[in-house]
Amino acid sequence: MEHPSQPANRASPIAQCIIGKEYYLCRNASHALICTLRALHKIGGDRLLDELAEKIRGPRRNHLAKTKAAVYPFENSWDEQVRELVPGRFIGLNCNNDAKEKWVEAACSLLGKSYGPGRDVWVIWAKPLPPGKTRAYFDPVYWEPGP
């Protein structure tokens, strides 16, 4: 049993989102993507999500859709990878962190926001834990801000 003062594996923050003056600690890259897009949705509303859905659509995946079934229309086994982003909008999380970052960059460009360190929006994506580490702690041995 873990000591109550130490975070459990699944709750350990290993990604960060900085949006304006708001700062979020996230469990993983998928959680960081959801937090960031929800915050940007507060600024851009449904119009942002409509335009972003068009911009990030793939040949066999919609990635962002109005129904859960429309996200991965040809891969029903991936339904567990779909989360509700905001009421009535669903996002597919079965992609790598590079794709997630491109989606955030696309959302920022649609809103006229700059993306990157020290800019309007910045996401420090989750890094894999180094060998021997079982949970994420903010220690200088392996925690370094993004590239």
N, C-alpha and C positions, 0 to 999 in steps of 0.2 A: 504494500500500500504506500502511495506517495505521501510525503509530508504535505499538509495543507498549505504551507507557505510557498511551495514550489508549483508552478503551473503544470497541468497535465499536457501530454504530448499534443493532443488535438487542439488545445487552446493556446498554445505558445505562439505569440506573434512573430512571424518571420518575413512579413512584407509590410511596407509602409506606403500610404498615399498622402500626398500633400496637395491640397486644393485651396489656393488662396491662403487664408490664415487657418484653415481647418486641417487637422492632422489626424490620420487614422492608423491604428495598428491592426493588421490583418493576419488571419491564420495561415493563409497561403495565397498563391497568385490568383486563384479563382475568386477568392473572397476580396482581394484587392481590386480586381476588375469590377466586381459587382458594386463595391463601395464607391469606386471612382465614377462609374456610369450613373449610379443613383444620384450622386452629388451633382454631376453635370446635367442630369435630367431636371433637377430643381431649377437650373438656370435656363435650359433650352426647351424644356417641356417635351410633349409628344412629337412635335415637329423634328426635334433633334433625333429621336429614335427612329422616326420614319426615314429620314435622310441617311442615318447611319446604317440602317438595315439594308438599304439599296447599295451603299458603298462597300459593305463587307460581305455581301452575298457571294457564296461559292457556287461551283457548277452543280453540286449535289447537296449542298447544305445552305440553309438560310441564316444560320448563326443567331439571328435576332428576328423574332416573329411574334405575331399576335396570339398564336395558339401554340401549345406545347408540341403537338403533333407536327406542326409546320416547320419546326426548327431542323429536325433531321428526318425528312419525309421518307427516305429510302433505308434508314437504319433504325428500325424500331427497338433494337436491343440497346440503343444509346439513350433511351428515355431517362435513365437515372443521371445522365450528365446534363440535364436541362433544369434550369432554375428560373423562378419568377423574378424578373429584374424589378419591375414595378407592376402594380395591378394591370393586368391585360397585356403584358409584354414578357416574353420568355427569351432566355439566352442560353445558347449551347456552350458548354465549358470543355468540350472534347477537342482541345487545340493546345498548341504549345505556347509558351510565354512570349515568344516573338510575335505570334499572331495577336495575342491579347494586347501587347504594347502597341501594335499597329492600329488596333481598334480604338484604343484610347487616344492615340495621335490623331486619328481620323475624326473622332468626336470633338477634340480640341480645335481642329482646323475648321470644322463646321460652325463652331461657336466663336471663332476668331480669338481663341486662347492660345498661348504659347505653351509648348510641352518641353520639359527638360529640367535639369538641375537649376534651381534658383528662378524658375519661371512660374507661370500661373498654375500649372499642374505638373506634378512629378510623381511617378510611382517607382518605388524601389522594389522590384519583383523578388519573390521568394527565391532563395538559393538553396540548393540541396545541402543537407547537413553533412559536415565532414566526417570522415571515418571515426568511429568511437563515440560520436555525439548521439544522444537519444532524444534530446529535446532542444528547442531553440532557446538560447539565452543571449542576452545582449552583452557579450564579452568581446574584448578586442582581439581575441585569438582567432575568431572566424567571422565576426560581424563587421563588415565594411560597407559603407554606403555604396550605392550602385556605381556603375562605370563612369 
